[in-house]
Amino acid sequence: MLQVRRALEVEAARLAATARTVPDVLSLHAALEARDHAADTRGEDPEQMVDLDTRFHELVVRCSHNSLLIELYQGVLEVVQASVLTTSHDPAVPRVLDHGELVAAIEAGHPDRAAHEAGVIVDELLRSVGD
């Protein structure tokens, strides 16, 4: 699943960097803030952390404004959420993976940087669960 997430999320981030709107960027910042707060207090409500992290990634895909990519992601969203849940409980996975650089790249309109940052996030998960 992480390999499929990587394929979809990297391309979504690339597209989002060129297609995002001002409301998209504001939504990304709000989603990132909520996600980071939940990540910082993940022991208090782990289900909320999983939900907010999943919603953040879904929002990145939505910012691509590519209807087929959004539909494909919706089709695997349950499995994405399950992978977030699994990796969030895995002691090998870093407690908080920084998503701020991804938002910054999308906001700045840098597709290659956004794709790179999205890849870094999933690659860290792949390395952690692959060990």
C-alpha positions in Angstrom: 0.0 0.0 0.0 2.8 2.4 0.8 4.2 2.0 -2.8 0.7 2.9 -4.2 0.4 5.8 -1.8 3.8 7.0 -3.0 2.8 6.9 -6.6 -0.5 8.7 -6.1 0.7 11.2 -3.5 3.9 12.2 -5.3 2.0 13.0 -8.5 -0.8 14.7 -6.6 1.8 17.0 -4.9 3.4 17.8 -8.2 0.0 18.8 -9.7 -1.1 20.6 -6.6 1.9 22.9 -6.8 0.7 24.2 -10.2 -3.1 23.9 -9.7 -3.6 25.1 -6.1 -5.7 28.1 -5.4 -5.5 30.6 -2.6 -8.3 28.8 -0.7 -6.5 25.5 -1.3 -3.3 26.9 0.4 -5.3 28.2 3.3 -7.0 24.8 3.7 -3.6 23.1 3.6 -2.2 25.3 6.3 -5.3 24.7 8.5 -5.1 21.0 7.9 -1.4 20.9 8.6 -1.8 22.8 11.9 -4.6 20.4 13.0 -2.5 17.4 12.0 0.6 18.7 13.7 -1.3 19.4 16.9 -2.8 15.9 16.9 0.7 14.5 16.1 2.2 16.3 19.1 -0.5 14.9 21.4 -1.0 11.6 19.6 -1.0 9.6 22.8 -4.1 11.5 23.9 -6.3 10.6 20.9 -4.5 8.3 18.4 -7.7 7.9 16.2 -7.9 11.7 15.8 -4.2 11.8 14.7 -4.9 9.0 12.1 -8.0 10.8 10.8 -6.3 14.2 10.5 -3.2 12.8 8.9 -5.3 11.0 6.3 -7.4 14.1 5.7 -4.3 16.1 5.2 -3.0 13.7 2.5 -6.5 13.6 0.9 -6.5 17.4 0.8 -3.2 17.5 -1.0 -4.7 15.2 -3.7 -7.7 17.4 -3.9 -5.5 20.4 -4.5 -4.3 18.7 -7.7 -7.7 19.5 -9.2 -7.3 16.3 -11.2 -10.7 14.6 -11.0 -9.5 11.2 -12.0 -6.6 11.3 -9.5 -9.0 12.4 -6.8 -11.4 9.6 -7.7 -8.6 7.0 -7.6 -7.4 8.3 -4.3 -10.9 8.1 -2.9 -11.0 4.5 -4.0 -8.0 3.6 -1.8 -8.7 6.0 1.0 -9.8 3.3 3.5 -6.6 1.4 2.8 -4.6 4.7 3.1 -6.2 5.3 6.5 -5.3 1.7 7.5 -1.7 2.3 6.5 -1.6 5.5 8.5 -3.0 3.6 11.5 -0.5 0.8 11.1 2.6 3.1 10.7 1.4 5.4 13.5 1.6 2.5 16.0 4.9 1.2 14.6 7.8 2.1 17.0 10.2 2.1 14.0 8.3 5.0 12.4 9.4 8.5 13.6 6.9 10.0 15.9 6.2 13.0 13.7 7.1 13.2 10.0 7.4 16.9 9.0 4.8 17.8 6.4 5.5 21.6 6.5 8.0 21.5 3.6 5.4 19.8 1.4 2.9 22.6 2.1 5.6 25.2 1.5 6.5 23.7 -1.8 2.9 23.5 -3.0 2.3 27.1 -1.8 5.4 28.3 -3.6 4.3 26.6 -6.8 7.4 24.4 -7.1 6.1 21.1 -8.6 9.4 19.2 -8.5 10.1 20.2 -4.9 6.5 19.3 -3.9 6.9 15.9 -5.5 10.2 15.4 -3.7 8.8 16.3 -0.3 5.8 14.0 -0.8 8.2 11.2 -1.7 10.4 11.9 1.3 7.4 11.4 3.6 6.3 8.0 2.2 10.0 6.9 1.7 10.6 7.4 5.4 7.6 5.1 6.1 8.8 2.6 3.6 12.3 2.6 5.2 10.8 2.2 8.7 8.5 -0.7 7.9 11.1 -2.3 5.6 13.7 -2.6 8.4 
